[in-house]
Amino acid sequence: MQPKTCRPKQIRTRDAEPKQHFIIENLMKLLRKINQDMTKPLRIIQWNARGLYRSRLEEFKNQLRHHNPHIVLLSETHWKDEYKVKFSAYNSFYLNRASQGGGVAILIKKNIQATLLDFPPHENIEAVGATIRLSNKDIIEIASVYCPNVQCLHPKPTTGMQQST
């Protein structure tokens, strides 16, 4: 003899299905709205590179592929204007030092809308910045700033940078 299985009786009313359909449709609309409004966390890396040439640059590019950050802030790139560094998945904004060493850069994924921020030049600070429009239409400003000597610890040099917006 086989055991009997009990199944709950389904009670149907004339208007139950339209109400369920209405509730499900509204729930789906709400979920789509929530999903559109959500902003995924940005992965941001900051690194004092102390020079990004040849083998170090290749290793850095491998790390970028591995960690896949949205934004990378670099200091001490040691790049020169005649040395063009390209990143296939990133737009780059950079400020190279005319003399030896230094230099700052920001790498931003190509699918993120970004424009260069205009910082006034300063003798003690190297800085490059970008305005970024997020998928939820919020705007953030981000900067890669490098101070090559102790003189920049004084509050005076940064006042011009704070007035960029």
Secondary structure, DSSP 8 states (H G I E B T S, - for coil): -------------TTHHHHHHHHHHHHHHHHHHHHHH------EEEEE-S---HHHHHHHHHHHHHH--SEEEEE-----TTS----TTEEEEEE--SSSS--EEEEEETTSEEEEE----BTTBEEEEEEEE-TTS-EEEEEEEE--SGGGGSSGGGHHHHT--
